[in-house]
């Protein structure tokens, strides 16, 4: 029960964090989908080069060592990055020049 509550809270926190970071990046850089691209690149690099064992070499096999509990917050963060791009795009279509 506690694990389910923790994963829900972690997913919401990652969603809000990536939405905020993505929104700010979109405003500053005048891009729309850059945070998603950056997020995917960073996650792939971290998943490959952060093996659980010190003796293991960085390979794509390291991604297989993660369980569903790790992928749920990452998916929430990816959705947050997408929603930030969608929000910026909607604001630009609405005529807001600042975004």
MOZI-V536645 format. One record per residue. N is the residue number from 1. RES is the residue in one letter. SS is DSSP state (H for helix, E for strand, - for the rest). OMEGA is omega in whole degrees, -180 to 180 (none if undefined). BURIAL is I if it has 16 or more other C-alpha atoms within 10 Angstrom, else O. Layout:
# MOZI-V536645
n->(N	N)
res->(RES	RES)
ss->(SS	SS)
omega->(OMEGA	OMEGA)
burial->(BURIAL	BURIAL)
This chain:
# MOZI-V536645
n->(1	2	3	4	5	6	7	8	9	10	11	12	13	14	15	16	17	18	19	20	21	22	23	24	25	26	27	28	29	30	31	32	33	34	35	36	37	38	39	40	41	42	43	44	45	46	47	48	49	50	51	52	53	54	55	56	57	58	59	60	61	62	63	64	65	66	67	68	69	70	71	72	73	74	75	76	77	78	79	80	81	82	83	84	85	86	87	88	89	90	91	92	93	94	95	96	97	98	99)
res->(X	X	X	X	X	X	X	X	X	X	X	X	X	X	X	X	X	X	X	X	X	X	X	X	X	X	X	X	X	X	X	X	X	X	X	X	X	X	X	X	X	X	X	X	X	X	X	X	X	X	X	X	X	X	X	X	X	X	X	X	X	X	X	X	X	X	X	X	X	X	X	X	X	X	X	X	X	X	X	X	X	X	X	X	X	X	X	X	X	X	X	X	X	X	X	X	X	X	X)
ss->(-	H	H	H	H	H	H	H	H	H	H	H	H	H	H	H	H	H	H	H	H	H	H	H	H	H	H	H	H	-	-	-	-	H	H	H	H	H	H	H	H	H	H	H	H	H	H	H	H	-	-	-	-	-	-	-	-	-	-	H	H	H	H	H	H	-	-	H	H	H	H	H	H	H	H	H	H	H	H	H	H	H	H	H	H	H	H	H	H	H	H	H	H	-	-	-	-	-	-)
omega->(-180	-180	179	179	-180	-179	177	180	179	-180	178	179	178	177	-178	-180	-179	175	-180	179	179	179	179	178	179	179	-175	-174	-179	175	179	-173	180	-180	179	180	180	180	-179	179	-179	-179	180	180	179	-179	-179	-173	174	-179	180	-178	180	-177	-177	176	177	179	176	178	180	179	180	180	180	-180	-179	-180	178	-176	-178	177	178	177	176	178	178	177	176	177	178	-179	177	176	178	-180	178	180	179	178	178	177	178	175	179	-176	-176	-175	none)
burial->(O	O	O	O	O	O	O	O	O	I	I	I	I	I	I	I	I	I	I	I	O	I	I	I	I	I	O	O	O	O	I	I	I	I	I	I	O	O	I	O	O	O	O	O	O	O	I	I	I	O	I	O	O	O	O	O	O	I	O	O	O	I	I	O	O	O	O	O	O	O	O	I	I	I	O	I	I	I	I	I	I	I	I	I	I	O	I	I	I	O	O	O	O	O	O	O	O	O	I)
